[in-house]
Amino acid sequence: MNYKIHELFPLVVYQGDVKCHQEFKEKNLESLKEYWFNGYINESPEYSGRIFAHHNLEYKVFFEELRTHIDNYFDTLLIDYSKLDYHVIKSWVGCHFDDETPSVKPHTHNESNLSFVYYTNTDETSDKFCVAQQQNKNESVGDLFQTAIQRNLITGYNKYNCNVYTITPKEGSMVIFPSNIGHFTQKFTKRECERVVIAGDISNFEERICRLPSGFHSSIAMVRSLK
Ligand SMILES: [Fe+2]
């Protein structure tokens, strides 16, 4: 029988290679650990106060390159990014130093438009980056995709029936995704190396908004423009 599947409304998560990676890692890996937000003590990077890695001029080469990756992301969406002004509003460092460090629980980032993670030091045993959706529109019947019941209906996973997708954290690459998408990390094997990532949030202001002479944009006066 002849039939066609229309793939509608796919979510875009960008993954690109960081050009400055080798030099950046050699120069900055140790100092980056000082920006670790320490999830053991602090519930989130905000509580740690270590959310301004982008203010460190030693890291400028990465944050300047970040702009190009955001351009690529918007290219996929056919957005004229020349009309946008990107601002990193927070950036911090995430680490696991051993096999015991807990993975990052499911969460979203509020108060920003896009979020990113740059895998500065990882290997093939590092926790996977997982992206989740709360509701799968293809689950037209309750529990259709449920796997924790005795009489499972689902026979395998594909991109239509999954609510969670994993992305391998390849060292020297970075991912960009909408901040309001649920995400977390998942340990899947014994970790063999320290994991060090730079993560952060970006707001995208239309340039014409930034030119408004009102108090509206005064809150962004303290953030660092990528331009
Ligand atoms: Fe996150």
py3Dmol code that shows the C-alpha trace and the ligand (Angstrom):
import py3Dmol

protein = """\
ATOM      1  CA  MET A   1       0.000   0.000   0.000  1.00  0.00           C
ATOM      2  CA  ASN A   2       1.322   3.411  -0.911  1.00  0.00           C
ATOM      3  CA  TYR A   3       1.346   5.991   1.905  1.00  0.00           C
ATOM      4  CA  LYS A   4       3.214   9.046   3.084  1.00  0.00           C
ATOM      5  CA  ILE A   5       4.194  10.329   6.536  1.00  0.00           C
ATOM      6  CA  HIS A   6       4.170  14.096   7.091  1.00  0.00           C
ATOM      7  CA  GLU A   7       6.718  15.044   9.746  1.00  0.00           C
ATOM      8  CA  LEU A   8       5.223  18.135  11.371  1.00  0.00           C
ATOM      9  CA  PHE A   9       6.437  20.638  13.948  1.00  0.00           C
ATOM     10  CA  PRO A  10       9.853  19.152  14.696  1.00  0.00           C
ATOM     11  CA  LEU A  11      11.850  20.691  17.526  1.00  0.00           C
ATOM     12  CA  VAL A  12      15.326  21.928  16.562  1.00  0.00           C
ATOM     13  CA  VAL A  13      18.293  21.302  18.846  1.00  0.00           C
ATOM     14  CA  TYR A  14      21.501  22.585  17.269  1.00  0.00           C
ATOM     15  CA  GLN A  15      24.861  20.874  17.730  1.00  0.00           C
ATOM     16  CA  GLY A  16      27.977  22.434  16.222  1.00  0.00           C
ATOM     17  CA  ASP A  17      31.740  22.062  16.544  1.00  0.00           C
ATOM     18  CA  VAL A  18      33.476  24.831  18.495  1.00  0.00           C
ATOM     19  CA  LYS A  19      36.349  26.049  16.309  1.00  0.00           C
ATOM     20  CA  CYS A  20      38.413  27.496  19.150  1.00  0.00           C
ATOM     21  CA  HIS A  21      38.006  24.351  21.273  1.00  0.00           C
ATOM     22  CA  GLN A  22      41.539  22.912  21.490  1.00  0.00           C
ATOM     23  CA  GLU A  23      43.209  26.208  22.278  1.00  0.00           C
ATOM     24  CA  PHE A  24      40.403  27.235  24.640  1.00  0.00           C
ATOM     25  CA  LYS A  25      40.559  23.966  26.562  1.00  0.00           C
ATOM     26  CA  GLU A  26      44.345  23.988  26.936  1.00  0.00           C
ATOM     27  CA  LYS A  27      44.309  27.529  28.229  1.00  0.00           C
ATOM     28  CA  ASN A  28      41.199  27.588  30.413  1.00  0.00           C
ATOM     29  CA  LEU A  29      40.151  24.132  31.622  1.00  0.00           C
ATOM     30  CA  GLU A  30      41.551  24.561  35.119  1.00  0.00           C
ATOM     31  CA  SER A  31      40.271  28.099  35.687  1.00  0.00           C
ATOM     32  CA  LEU A  32      36.826  27.099  34.440  1.00  0.00           C
ATOM     33  CA  LYS A  33      36.383  24.822  37.431  1.00  0.00           C
ATOM     34  CA  GLU A  34      36.285  27.924  39.640  1.00  0.00           C
ATOM     35  CA  TYR A  35      32.965  28.759  37.972  1.00  0.00           C
ATOM     36  CA  TRP A  36      31.484  25.360  38.941  1.00  0.00           C
ATOM     37  CA  PHE A  37      28.162  26.197  40.540  1.00  0.00           C
ATOM     38  CA  ASN A  38      28.438  23.195  42.910  1.00  0.00           C
ATOM     39  CA  GLY A  39      25.061  21.543  42.786  1.00  0.00           C
ATOM     40  CA  TYR A  40      25.793  19.728  46.062  1.00  0.00           C
ATOM     41  CA  ILE A  41      25.437  23.001  47.959  1.00  0.00           C
ATOM     42  CA  ASN A  42      23.507  25.242  45.571  1.00  0.00           C
ATOM     43  CA  GLU A  43      20.210  24.212  44.095  1.00  0.00           C
ATOM     44  CA  SER A  44      20.879  26.093  40.886  1.00  0.00           C
ATOM     45  CA  PRO A  45      23.636  28.234  39.322  1.00  0.00           C
ATOM     46  CA  GLU A  46      21.721  31.353  40.392  1.00  0.00           C
ATOM     47  CA  TYR A  47      22.041  30.429  44.070  1.00  0.00           C
ATOM     48  CA  SER A  48      25.784  29.955  43.663  1.00  0.00           C
ATOM     49  CA  GLY A  49      26.344  33.476  42.351  1.00  0.00           C
ATOM     50  CA  ARG A  50      28.810  32.022  39.808  1.00  0.00           C
ATOM     51  CA  ILE A  51      26.822  32.940  36.733  1.00  0.00           C
ATOM     52  CA  PHE A  52      29.062  35.428  34.985  1.00  0.00           C
ATOM     53  CA  ALA A  53      31.708  33.285  33.276  1.00  0.00           C
ATOM     54  CA  HIS A  54      31.075  35.393  30.158  1.00  0.00           C
ATOM     55  CA  HIS A  55      32.537  38.409  31.979  1.00  0.00           C
ATOM     56  CA  ASN A  56      35.945  36.745  32.105  1.00  0.00           C
ATOM     57  CA  LEU A  57      37.956  38.181  29.233  1.00  0.00           C
ATOM     58  CA  GLU A  58      39.988  34.961  28.999  1.00  0.00           C
ATOM     59  CA  TYR A  59      36.847  33.269  27.715  1.00  0.00           C
ATOM     60  CA  LYS A  60      36.014  35.963  25.187  1.00  0.00           C
ATOM     61  CA  VAL A  61      37.127  33.860  22.215  1.00  0.00           C
ATOM     62  CA  PHE A  62      34.420  31.285  22.963  1.00  0.00           C
ATOM     63  CA  PHE A  63      31.645  33.799  23.614  1.00  0.00           C
ATOM     64  CA  GLU A  64      32.476  35.610  20.399  1.00  0.00           C
ATOM     65  CA  GLU A  65      32.249  32.335  18.477  1.00  0.00           C
ATOM     66  CA  LEU A  66      28.957  31.566  20.215  1.00  0.00           C
ATOM     67  CA  ARG A  67      27.355  34.288  18.130  1.00  0.00           C
ATOM     68  CA  THR A  68      28.103  32.353  14.915  1.00  0.00           C
ATOM     69  CA  HIS A  69      26.481  29.223  16.317  1.00  0.00           C
ATOM     70  CA  ILE A  70      23.346  31.143  17.244  1.00  0.00           C
ATOM     71  CA  ASP A  71      23.299  32.525  13.687  1.00  0.00           C
ATOM     72  CA  ASN A  72      23.448  28.943  12.376  1.00  0.00           C
ATOM     73  CA  TYR A  73      20.595  27.928  14.676  1.00  0.00           C
ATOM     74  CA  PHE A  74      18.416  30.774  13.406  1.00  0.00           C
ATOM     75  CA  ASP A  75      19.414  30.019   9.813  1.00  0.00           C
ATOM     76  CA  THR A  76      17.689  26.653  10.217  1.00  0.00           C
ATOM     77  CA  LEU A  77      14.514  28.498  11.204  1.00  0.00           C
ATOM     78  CA  LEU A  78      14.794  30.975   8.286  1.00  0.00           C
ATOM     79  CA  ILE A  79      15.117  33.876  10.713  1.00  0.00           C
ATOM     80  CA  ASP A  80      16.842  37.101   9.663  1.00  0.00           C
ATOM     81  CA  TYR A  81      19.223  37.196  12.615  1.00  0.00           C
ATOM     82  CA  SER A  82      20.752  40.480  11.443  1.00  0.00           C
ATOM     83  CA  LYS A  83      17.737  42.075  13.126  1.00  0.00           C
ATOM     84  CA  LEU A  84      18.491  40.389  16.452  1.00  0.00           C
ATOM     85  CA  ASP A  85      20.896  41.358  19.179  1.00  0.00           C
ATOM     86  CA  TYR A  86      22.093  38.463  21.339  1.00  0.00           C
ATOM     87  CA  HIS A  87      22.903  38.846  24.999  1.00  0.00           C
ATOM     88  CA  VAL A  88      24.351  36.225  27.300  1.00  0.00           C
ATOM     89  CA  ILE A  89      22.553  36.894  30.551  1.00  0.00           C
ATOM     90  CA  LYS A  90      24.037  34.049  32.598  1.00  0.00           C
ATOM     91  CA  SER A  91      26.789  31.500  32.136  1.00  0.00           C
ATOM     92  CA  TRP A  92      28.217  28.981  34.544  1.00  0.00           C
ATOM     93  CA  VAL A  93      30.189  25.756  34.652  1.00  0.00           C
ATOM     94  CA  GLY A  94      28.811  22.290  35.238  1.00  0.00           C
ATOM     95  CA  CYS A  95      31.103  19.444  36.318  1.00  0.00           C
ATOM     96  CA  HIS A  96      31.144  15.901  37.422  1.00  0.00           C
ATOM     97  CA  PHE A  97      34.419  14.874  38.932  1.00  0.00           C
ATOM     98  CA  ASP A  98      33.777  11.202  39.664  1.00  0.00           C
ATOM     99  CA  ASP A  99      31.306   8.380  39.276  1.00  0.00           C
ATOM    100  CA  GLU A 100      29.261   9.490  42.276  1.00  0.00           C
ATOM    101  CA  THR A 101      28.291  13.029  41.218  1.00  0.00           C
ATOM    102  CA  PRO A 102      24.507  13.084  40.661  1.00  0.00           C
ATOM    103  CA  SER A 103      23.210  13.689  37.153  1.00  0.00           C
ATOM    104  CA  VAL A 104      21.292  16.898  36.435  1.00  0.00           C
ATOM    105  CA  LYS A 105      17.574  16.491  37.136  1.00  0.00           C
ATOM    106  CA  PRO A 106      14.882  17.518  34.603  1.00  0.00           C
ATOM    107  CA  HIS A 107      14.427  21.291  34.460  1.00  0.00           C
ATOM    108  CA  THR A 108      13.843  24.252  32.170  1.00  0.00           C
ATOM    109  CA  HIS A 109      15.513  27.666  32.138  1.00  0.00           C
ATOM    110  CA  ASN A 110      13.229  30.622  32.620  1.00  0.00           C
ATOM    111  CA  GLU A 111      13.912  34.281  31.879  1.00  0.00           C
ATOM    112  CA  SER A 112      15.769  33.547  28.635  1.00  0.00           C
ATOM    113  CA  ASN A 113      15.085  32.541  25.051  1.00  0.00           C
ATOM    114  CA  LEU A 114      17.890  30.152  24.179  1.00  0.00           C
ATOM    115  CA  SER A 115      20.254  28.076  26.259  1.00  0.00           C
ATOM    116  CA  PHE A 116      23.559  26.465  25.358  1.00  0.00           C
ATOM    117  CA  VAL A 117      26.035  23.883  26.608  1.00  0.00           C
ATOM    118  CA  TYR A 118      29.653  23.730  25.432  1.00  0.00           C
ATOM    119  CA  TYR A 119      31.312  20.382  26.129  1.00  0.00           C
ATOM    120  CA  THR A 120      34.771  21.534  27.115  1.00  0.00           C
ATOM    121  CA  ASN A 121      35.977  18.258  28.634  1.00  0.00           C
ATOM    122  CA  THR A 122      34.035  15.041  28.091  1.00  0.00           C
ATOM    123  CA  ASP A 123      34.546  11.548  26.729  1.00  0.00           C
ATOM    124  CA  GLU A 124      32.324   8.733  25.511  1.00  0.00           C
ATOM    125  CA  THR A 125      31.416   7.761  29.099  1.00  0.00           C
ATOM    126  CA  SER A 126      30.052  11.214  29.964  1.00  0.00           C
ATOM    127  CA  ASP A 127      26.391  11.520  30.851  1.00  0.00           C
ATOM    128  CA  LYS A 128      24.068  11.951  27.877  1.00  0.00           C
ATOM    129  CA  PHE A 129      22.220  15.210  27.283  1.00  0.00           C
ATOM    130  CA  CYS A 130      18.503  14.447  27.266  1.00  0.00           C
ATOM    131  CA  VAL A 131      15.700  16.571  25.822  1.00  0.00           C
ATOM    132  CA  ALA A 132      12.164  15.813  26.923  1.00  0.00           C
ATOM    133  CA  GLN A 133       8.655  16.794  25.936  1.00  0.00           C
ATOM    134  CA  GLN A 134       5.796  16.738  28.409  1.00  0.00           C
ATOM    135  CA  GLN A 135       3.164  15.686  25.949  1.00  0.00           C
ATOM    136  CA  ASN A 136       3.579  13.666  22.774  1.00  0.00           C
ATOM    137  CA  LYS A 137       0.834  14.666  20.340  1.00  0.00           C
ATOM    138  CA  ASN A 138       1.065  11.243  18.724  1.00  0.00           C
ATOM    139  CA  GLU A 139      -0.052   9.546  21.928  1.00  0.00           C
ATOM    140  CA  SER A 140      -3.704   9.652  20.884  1.00  0.00           C
ATOM    141  CA  VAL A 141      -4.611   6.821  23.253  1.00  0.00           C
ATOM    142  CA  GLY A 142      -3.675   7.006  26.924  1.00  0.00           C
ATOM    143  CA  ASP A 143      -0.567   4.953  27.765  1.00  0.00           C
ATOM    144  CA  LEU A 144      -0.052   4.113  24.085  1.00  0.00           C
ATOM    145  CA  PHE A 145       3.681   4.677  24.534  1.00  0.00           C
ATOM    146  CA  GLN A 146       3.836   3.475  28.130  1.00  0.00           C
ATOM    147  CA  THR A 147       6.585   0.951  28.801  1.00  0.00           C
ATOM    148  CA  ALA A 148       6.146   0.382  32.524  1.00  0.00           C
ATOM    149  CA  ILE A 149       3.034  -1.785  32.281  1.00  0.00           C
ATOM    150  CA  GLN A 150       2.639  -5.528  31.809  1.00  0.00           C
ATOM    151  CA  ARG A 151       0.791  -5.311  28.541  1.00  0.00           C
ATOM    152  CA  ASN A 152       2.925  -2.808  26.666  1.00  0.00           C
ATOM    153  CA  LEU A 153       1.608  -1.794  23.290  1.00  0.00           C
ATOM    154  CA  ILE A 154       4.775  -0.142  22.074  1.00  0.00           C
ATOM    155  CA  THR A 155       7.208  -2.467  20.289  1.00  0.00           C
ATOM    156  CA  GLY A 156      10.194  -0.165  19.833  1.00  0.00           C
ATOM    157  CA  TYR A 157      11.376   3.441  19.840  1.00  0.00           C
ATOM    158  CA  ASN A 158      11.507   5.888  16.990  1.00  0.00           C
ATOM    159  CA  LYS A 159      11.329   9.674  16.660  1.00  0.00           C
ATOM    160  CA  TYR A 160       7.537   9.647  16.598  1.00  0.00           C
ATOM    161  CA  ASN A 161       6.876   7.758  19.819  1.00  0.00           C
ATOM    162  CA  CYS A 162       9.676   8.970  22.114  1.00  0.00           C
ATOM    163  CA  ASN A 163       9.218  11.633  24.733  1.00  0.00           C
ATOM    164  CA  VAL A 164      12.920  11.792  25.524  1.00  0.00           C
ATOM    165  CA  TYR A 165      15.843  11.993  23.127  1.00  0.00           C
ATOM    166  CA  THR A 166      19.506  11.729  24.014  1.00  0.00           C
ATOM    167  CA  ILE A 167      22.349  13.661  22.434  1.00  0.00           C
ATOM    168  CA  THR A 168      25.926  12.493  22.857  1.00  0.00           C
ATOM    169  CA  PRO A 169      28.046  15.214  24.487  1.00  0.00           C
ATOM    170  CA  LYS A 170      30.929  15.139  22.005  1.00  0.00           C
ATOM    171  CA  GLU A 171      33.887  17.106  23.366  1.00  0.00           C
ATOM    172  CA  GLY A 172      34.459  20.319  21.463  1.00  0.00           C
ATOM    173  CA  SER A 173      30.839  20.625  20.388  1.00  0.00           C
ATOM    174  CA  MET A 174      28.040  22.775  21.706  1.00  0.00           C
ATOM    175  CA  VAL A 175      24.270  22.456  21.714  1.00  0.00           C
ATOM    176  CA  ILE A 176      21.703  25.262  21.503  1.00  0.00           C
ATOM    177  CA  PHE A 177      18.037  24.752  22.344  1.00  0.00           C
ATOM    178  CA  PRO A 178      14.964  26.762  23.404  1.00  0.00           C
ATOM    179  CA  SER A 179      15.253  27.570  27.115  1.00  0.00           C
ATOM    180  CA  ASN A 180      11.727  26.397  27.861  1.00  0.00           C
ATOM    181  CA  ILE A 181      12.381  22.830  26.710  1.00  0.00           C
ATOM    182  CA  GLY A 182      12.767  20.296  29.501  1.00  0.00           C
ATOM    183  CA  HIS A 183      16.237  18.773  29.670  1.00  0.00           C
ATOM    184  CA  PHE A 184      18.485  16.769  31.973  1.00  0.00           C
ATOM    185  CA  THR A 185      21.544  14.548  31.929  1.00  0.00           C
ATOM    186  CA  GLN A 186      21.583  10.777  32.243  1.00  0.00           C
ATOM    187  CA  LYS A 187      24.368   8.575  33.488  1.00  0.00           C
ATOM    188  CA  PHE A 188      24.512   5.416  31.380  1.00  0.00           C
ATOM    189  CA  THR A 189      27.848   3.824  32.230  1.00  0.00           C
ATOM    190  CA  LYS A 190      30.785   4.164  34.618  1.00  0.00           C
ATOM    191  CA  ARG A 191      32.318   7.583  34.070  1.00  0.00           C
ATOM    192  CA  GLU A 192      35.946   7.502  33.086  1.00  0.00           C
ATOM    193  CA  CYS A 193      36.734  11.216  32.942  1.00  0.00           C
ATOM    194  CA  GLU A 194      35.873  14.553  34.503  1.00  0.00           C
ATOM    195  CA  ARG A 195      33.137  16.376  32.719  1.00  0.00           C
ATOM    196  CA  VAL A 196      33.421  20.145  32.416  1.00  0.00           C
ATOM    197  CA  VAL A 197      30.875  22.148  30.448  1.00  0.00           C
ATOM    198  CA  ILE A 198      30.059  25.816  30.060  1.00  0.00           C
ATOM    199  CA  ALA A 199      26.323  26.394  30.079  1.00  0.00           C
ATOM    200  CA  GLY A 200      24.357  29.572  29.791  1.00  0.00           C
ATOM    201  CA  ASP A 201      21.288  31.514  28.803  1.00  0.00           C
ATOM    202  CA  ILE A 202      20.774  33.967  25.972  1.00  0.00           C
ATOM    203  CA  SER A 203      18.135  36.585  25.357  1.00  0.00           C
ATOM    204  CA  ASN A 204      17.468  37.692  21.824  1.00  0.00           C
ATOM    205  CA  PHE A 205      16.292  41.247  21.594  1.00  0.00           C
ATOM    206  CA  GLU A 206      15.172  42.761  18.370  1.00  0.00           C
ATOM    207  CA  GLU A 207      17.462  45.669  17.637  1.00  0.00           C
ATOM    208  CA  ARG A 208      14.546  48.020  17.243  1.00  0.00           C
ATOM    209  CA  ILE A 209      13.436  47.161  20.795  1.00  0.00           C
ATOM    210  CA  CYS A 210      16.909  47.876  22.122  1.00  0.00           C
ATOM    211  CA  ARG A 211      16.766  51.347  20.607  1.00  0.00           C
ATOM    212  CA  LEU A 212      13.601  52.294  22.493  1.00  0.00           C
ATOM    213  CA  PRO A 213      14.461  55.193  24.818  1.00  0.00           C
ATOM    214  CA  SER A 214      12.357  53.807  27.625  1.00  0.00           C
ATOM    215  CA  GLY A 215      13.141  52.041  30.864  1.00  0.00           C
ATOM    216  CA  PHE A 216      12.171  48.775  29.203  1.00  0.00           C
ATOM    217  CA  HIS A 217      15.694  47.781  28.326  1.00  0.00           C
ATOM    218  CA  SER A 218      17.398  49.188  31.390  1.00  0.00           C
ATOM    219  CA  SER A 219      17.474  45.681  32.831  1.00  0.00           C
ATOM    220  CA  ILE A 220      19.793  44.583  30.078  1.00  0.00           C
ATOM    221  CA  ALA A 221      22.275  47.351  30.729  1.00  0.00           C
ATOM    222  CA  MET A 222      24.184  45.061  33.050  1.00  0.00           C
ATOM    223  CA  VAL A 223      24.465  42.174  30.666  1.00  0.00           C
ATOM    224  CA  ARG A 224      27.257  41.713  28.230  1.00  0.00           C
ATOM    225  CA  SER A 225      26.485  42.020  24.541  1.00  0.00           C
ATOM    226  CA  LEU A 226      28.112  39.533  22.212  1.00  0.00           C
ATOM    227  CA  LYS A 227      28.504  42.232  19.605  1.00  0.00           C
TER     228      LYS A 227
END
"""
ligand_1 = """\
1
LIG
Fe 19.877 23.251 32.075
"""
view = py3Dmol.view(width=600, height=400)
view.addModel(protein, "pdb")
view.setStyle({"model": 0}, {"cartoon": {"style": "trace"}})
view.addModel(ligand_1, "xyz")
view.setStyle({"model": 1}, {"stick": {}})
view.zoomTo()
view.show()
